[in-house]
Amino acid sequence: MAKRGGGFPGGMMPGNMNNLMKQAQKMQKQMEEATKELEEKTYEATAGGGVVKVVVSGKKEIVAIELEEEVVDKDDIEMLQDLIMAATNEALRAQEEDSNKEMSKITGNMGGMGGFPF
């Protein structure tokens, strides 16, 4: 039996490769736009029944911390630290969840094996 010469590995045709490249470029542009939009958002969380509020940006940077006067107790600094940490972590989780949700809208239809048709 003679070996077939030439062609593309895996039986991929040139037209399919062009379509795949166009899809990848489109997805990359969508991801860049979504990333820019996400970076402009802010996420806030509270702790201690609202006595501590932390706001983070889509870039995962703290942009504000607000403390109610009653939570500031020089004899219990550890509680204040814990509340700030809890609110910060919750705001960062919200940012991450939103980011994952937005990116999965773009990549979610890819399925297994990265969504490639081969």
C-alpha positions as semicolon CSV with decimal commas, in nm:
position;residue;x (nm);y (nm);z (nm)
1;M;0,000;0,000;0,000
2;A;0,142;0,336;-0,104
3;K;0,182;0,614;0,146
4;R;-0,008;0,932;0,077
5;G;0,226;1,223;0,042
6;G;0,167;1,588;0,127
7;G;-0,143;1,711;0,298
8;F;-0,180;1,841;0,648
9;P;-0,128;1,641;0,967
10;G;-0,448;1,511;1,117
11;G;-0,637;1,565;0,794
12;M;-0,685;1,938;0,856
13;M;-0,761;2,126;0,540
14;P;-0,625;2,477;0,470
15;G;-0,976;2,629;0,482
16;N;-1,036;2,480;0,824
17;M;-0,708;2,622;0,950
18;N;-0,803;2,969;0,823
19;N;-1,141;2,946;0,996
20;L;-0,976;2,830;1,315
21;M;-0,733;3,123;1,305
22;K;-1,019;3,369;1,247
23;Q;-1,211;3,221;1,541
24;A;-0,904;3,243;1,763
25;Q;-0,846;3,607;1,667
26;K;-1,212;3,691;1,731
27;M;-1,198;3,519;2,071
28;Q;-0,878;3,702;2,160
29;K;-1,039;4,037;2,077
30;Q;-1,349;3,950;2,282
31;M;-1,131;3,849;2,577
32;E;-0,933;4,174;2,557
33;E;-1,257;4,378;2,552
34;A;-1,403;4,179;2,843
35;T;-1,082;4,220;3,042
36;K;-1,090;4,596;2,990
37;E;-1,454;4,613;3,102
38;L;-1,383;4,398;3,408
39;E;-1,086;4,617;3,507
40;E;-1,315;4,920;3,516
41;K;-1,562;4,759;3,759
42;T;-1,548;4,773;4,137
43;Y;-1,653;4,510;4,388
44;E;-1,740;4,572;4,749
45;A;-1,792;4,352;5,050
46;T;-1,866;4,412;5,414
47;A;-1,788;4,232;5,737
48;G;-1,905;4,256;6,095
49;G;-2,257;4,347;5,998
50;G;-2,140;4,631;5,777
51;V;-1,897;4,801;6,014
52;V;-1,611;4,729;5,772
53;K;-1,645;4,781;5,397
54;V;-1,375;4,710;5,139
55;V;-1,390;4,804;4,772
56;V;-1,157;4,643;4,517
57;S;-1,112;4,714;4,149
58;G;-1,129;4,468;3,863
59;K;-0,750;4,484;3,869
60;K;-0,761;4,328;4,217
61;E;-0,644;4,645;4,388
62;I;-0,801;4,784;4,705
63;V;-0,953;5,120;4,620
64;A;-1,133;5,196;4,949
65;I;-1,168;5,079;5,306
66;E;-1,443;5,226;5,521
67;L;-1,464;5,165;5,895
68;E;-1,749;5,254;6,128
69;E;-1,622;5,430;6,438
70;E;-1,755;5,162;6,673
71;V;-1,528;4,894;6,523
72;V;-1,212;5,085;6,610
73;D;-1,112;4,959;6,954
74;K;-0,749;4,999;7,056
75;D;-0,790;4,701;7,290
76;D;-0,910;4,470;7,011
77;I;-0,702;4,545;6,704
78;E;-0,702;4,176;6,606
79;M;-1,079;4,181;6,553
80;L;-1,049;4,484;6,323
81;Q;-0,771;4,316;6,129
82;D;-0,983;4,002;6,089
83;L;-1,283;4,203;5,970
84;I;-1,075;4,393;5,714
85;M;-0,922;4,068;5,591
86;A;-1,264;3,898;5,566
87;A;-1,418;4,187;5,372
88;T;-1,116;4,209;5,141
89;N;-1,117;3,837;5,067
90;E;-1,491;3,844;4,995
91;A;-1,456;4,139;4,757
92;L;-1,170;3,961;4,577
93;R;-1,381;3,643;4,551
94;A;-1,663;3,845;4,395
95;Q;-1,420;3,995;4,144
96;E;-1,279;3,654;4,055
97;E;-1,625;3,500;4,019
98;D;-1,737;3,782;3,789
99;S;-1,420;3,750;3,582
100;N;-1,460;3,374;3,546
101;K;-1,827;3,414;3,449
102;E;-1,749;3,674;3,182
103;M;-1,461;3,474;3,035
104;S;-1,665;3,153;3,026
105;K;-1,924;3,338;2,814
106;I;-1,649;3,377;2,555
107;T;-1,478;3,039;2,590
108;G;-1,765;2,830;2,727
109;N;-1,878;2,698;2,390
110;M;-1,540;2,541;2,323
111;G;-1,609;2,210;2,500
112;G;-1,348;1,943;2,557
113;M;-1,004;1,942;2,398
114;G;-1,003;2,319;2,382
115;G;-1,288;2,324;2,131
116;F;-1,069;2,255;1,835
117;P;-1,238;2,060;1,554
118;F;-0,973;1,788;1,536
